[in-house]
Amino acid sequence: MNHNYSSNLPAPCIVDSGIVVNKADMLRLLKGLSHVRYIHRQDNQVTSTGEGRVMEAFSDANQATLVANHSLYLNVHSFDYLEMVRSGDETSFALVQENRCLCLTPIVKDTERYTTREIDAAALEAIVTEALSASWDASIDDERNL
């Protein structure tokens, strides 16, 4: 399902509660998750509950969403939409597909509240390269001034 928004209309804005149908938006929300509590319901019956870590969130029509051994591999193509549900001071994410719902509630430990987001290797390498380059440029300038 592809949603093309007219240039005259603003893009949707969803804050803490609402339904997200765009796969790219769903993926962005899921990639921000780390540790979660999950509840899996099928036909309104709870079939599984637990806690785990979101290892990967991806978009591939040929792969499954997998939950096993406290690890979650979430494929946005496994679901029709994502519903954000606000309860108290936390927002849960209900991934819905027909009669199935995988509800994820983030678990935020006090030590994680103020830590920075993980940086991938390529981004870290770019930062280090830029810093080294700036340092070398500064030392070349110093040598020229002697």
C-alpha positions in Angstrom: 0.0 0.0 0.0 1.6 3.2 -1.2 0.4 6.5 0.2 1.2 9.6 -1.9 0.3 12.7 -0.1 -0.6 15.7 -2.2 1.8 18.6 -2.0 -1.1 20.7 -0.7 -1.6 18.5 2.4 0.9 18.2 5.2 2.3 14.8 6.1 0.6 13.0 8.9 1.6 13.8 12.5 0.9 11.1 15.1 1.8 11.8 18.8 1.7 9.0 21.3 -1.5 7.3 20.0 -2.9 6.5 16.6 -2.6 4.1 13.7 0.4 3.9 11.4 0.0 2.2 8.0 3.0 3.3 6.1 5.7 0.6 6.3 8.6 3.1 6.4 7.0 4.9 9.4 6.4 1.5 11.1 10.0 0.6 10.5 11.3 3.9 12.0 9.2 3.3 15.2 10.4 -0.3 15.6 14.0 0.5 15.0 13.9 2.8 18.1 13.0 -0.2 20.3 15.5 -2.1 22.4 14.2 -4.1 25.3 10.5 -4.9 25.3 7.7 -6.9 27.0 5.6 -8.6 24.4 2.1 -10.2 24.3 1.1 -12.2 21.3 -2.7 -12.6 20.8 -4.4 -14.7 18.2 -8.2 -14.7 18.0 -8.3 -12.6 21.2 -6.5 -15.4 23.1 -3.1 -14.7 24.6 -0.7 -17.3 23.1 2.6 -16.1 24.4 4.1 -13.4 26.6 7.6 -12.5 27.6 10.5 -10.1 27.5 13.2 -9.7 24.9 15.4 -7.6 22.9 14.6 -6.2 19.4 17.5 -7.6 17.4 16.3 -6.3 14.1 13.5 -4.4 12.5 13.3 -4.8 8.7 11.1 -4.6 5.7 11.1 -7.7 3.5 8.1 -9.4 1.9 9.9 -12.8 1.8 11.0 -13.1 5.5 9.1 -13.8 8.7 8.8 -12.0 12.0 10.5 -14.2 14.5 10.3 -14.2 18.3 12.4 -16.8 20.1 14.9 -17.1 23.0 14.2 -13.5 24.2 15.1 -12.2 20.7 12.7 -10.4 18.3 13.2 -10.0 14.6 10.4 -7.8 13.4 9.3 -7.6 9.8 6.8 -4.7 9.0 5.5 -6.8 6.1 4.1 -9.3 8.6 1.6 -6.8 9.8 -1.2 -4.7 8.3 -0.6 -1.7 10.6 0.9 -0.5 13.8 -1.2 1.0 16.5 0.4 3.3 19.1 -1.4 3.1 22.4 -0.7 5.5 25.3 -1.1 4.3 28.8 0.2 6.5 31.6 3.7 7.6 30.7 4.5 4.8 28.2 3.5 4.1 24.6 3.0 0.6 23.5 3.1 -0.6 19.9 0.4 -3.1 18.7 1.5 -4.8 15.4 -1.8 -6.1 13.9 -2.5 -8.5 11.1 -6.1 -9.7 10.8 -6.8 -11.8 13.9 -3.2 -11.6 15.2 -1.6 -8.9 17.4 1.9 -8.6 18.7 2.0 -5.9 21.4 5.3 -4.5 22.3 5.9 -2.3 25.4 9.4 -0.8 25.8 11.3 -1.6 29.0 13.4 1.4 29.9 15.9 0.9 32.7 17.0 3.9 34.6 20.5 3.5 33.3 19.2 3.6 29.7 17.2 6.7 30.1 20.1 9.1 29.6 22.5 7.0 27.5 23.1 8.0 23.9 21.8 6.0 21.0 24.1 3.3 19.6 26.1 4.5 16.7 26.7 2.1 13.8 30.3 1.2 12.7 30.2 3.3 9.5 29.0 6.4 11.4 31.7 6.0 14.0 34.4 5.5 11.4 33.2 8.7 9.6 33.4 10.6 12.9 36.9 9.3 13.7 38.1 10.0 10.1 36.8 13.6 10.3 38.5 14.2 13.6 41.8 12.7 12.5 41.7 14.8 9.3 41.0 18.0 11.2 43.9 17.1 13.6 46.3 16.5 10.7 45.2 19.8 9.0 45.9 21.6 12.2 49.4 20.1 12.7 50.3 20.9 9.0 49.2 24.5 9.6 51.3 24.6 12.8 54.4 23.3 10.9 53.9 26.0 8.2 53.9 28.7 10.8 57.3 27.7 12.3 
